[in-house]
């Protein structure tokens, strides 16, 4: 199955990403491997291509775009994004996946998912674990080089404008994983559901912490063995790994949630906290707990409760069971719980609807639907107001960016205007002159020509819109949106409560 990883890159040296992809590196330290002469060793086999850039000049081209738009100047800013798509090792032998075909798939994903960005795509024939999984690295400058048209994954209007940054949001990651899944299914490659929560969630950071910790422990044990001392520990565990082992051990020996919590505290010193129906775990050497969600679904309250209930009924969910057996048991228990609480939920909903109708002086379904239409009209106006403010902000941001480009390159243009050999001067300063001419044209065509706003005035207006105007509009929109949602629920409940009466009325009207 194909898997997806994402890494934020804060290093401002874009060439280091290309070096990592094309030269041998120690996977634990991330440092390049050098030969006896101190030179980096090129990888034996890889494919690399660029989109909106060349791999050979990727660093210089990204730096130019950053300078044009005044972005990626801060130390902690995300300078680039690194996506890794790893294919199933069996795809090579059973489905005929070649490195060249995987590279084509990686290029297509990059073109579809990162339009307007400078992207390099590099494909390797195997991973650091040596299991033979072909994988593609997609590395892109976080700043968008060109304006783009609206895409399926667009979340905000600013995502379409050159000079703005790519955000690896939850929504985009869902889209990207779906694209990878669709690609694998279309190409008849092995694939699992990437959108379902992981039963055991191990992040990239934890994975490498485990690898580095195990390597250090192995080195220490080798030294002990040379001294004739038997090592006391041979397996390194991260803090989260220790938590998972402790939770699993105690869960399999508990008959209630209360017993589970007491045993975990007594045996391992781990305090179980509950908030909004979710478990979190506080180890003795931590000040903040680790949520069950970060460990995986097998360590959240819902699964633990189901496991203990099944344990009491002699139908255990064992970690040794295959995934289909575990899924079927969980589905049966989940359906049982839903059936048990369905009646209670319906009664609560009907009661709330009856109170809502009385509080708002509504006598029937017609009055409820009139109120719904009124709220929906208000919702449309509030949404339009927020979109209009976003459009104003985007326009001012573009004006600020173009104005900055204009003033930063105007001196170069004045020197060009006075130069005796204009052709030679233009050859030496072609990039700056192009920026100036493009900025001047945009200011003339879109922002009033000579009546230029100063950058400080633009900043003041942006601050006013972002801190005073937009928050109030967003708050109003959120309130009306909640109103519309509640009215839809009440309409559904009212219809269920009076379904017989409504059907009779409809028959009379017919």
Secondary structure, 3 states (H helix, E strand, C coil): CCEEEEEEECCCCCHHHHHHHHECECCCCCCECECCCCCECECCCEEEEEECCCHHHHHHHHHHHHHHHCCCCCCCCCCEEEEEEECCCHHHHHCCCCHHHHHHHHHHHHHHHCCCCCEEEEEECCCCCCCCCCEEEEEEECECCCCCCCCCCCCCHHHHCCCCECCCCHHHHHHHHHHHHHHHHHCCCCCCCCCCCCCCCCCHHHHHHHHHHHHHHHHHHHHHHHCCCCCCCCCCCCHHHHHHHHHHHHHCCCCCHHHHHHHHHHHHCCEEEEECCEEEEECCCCCCCEEHHHHCHHHCHHHHHHHHHHHHCCCCCCCCCCHHHHHHHHHHHHHHHHHHHHHHHHHHHHHHHHHHHHHCCCCCHHHHHHHHHHHHHHHHHHHHHHHHHHHHHHHHHHHHHHHHHHHHHHHHHHHHHHCCCHHHHHHHCHHHHHHHHHHHHHHHHHCCCCCCCCHHHHHHHHHHHHHHHHHHHHHHHHHHHHHHHHHHHHHHHHHHHCHHHHHHHHHHHC
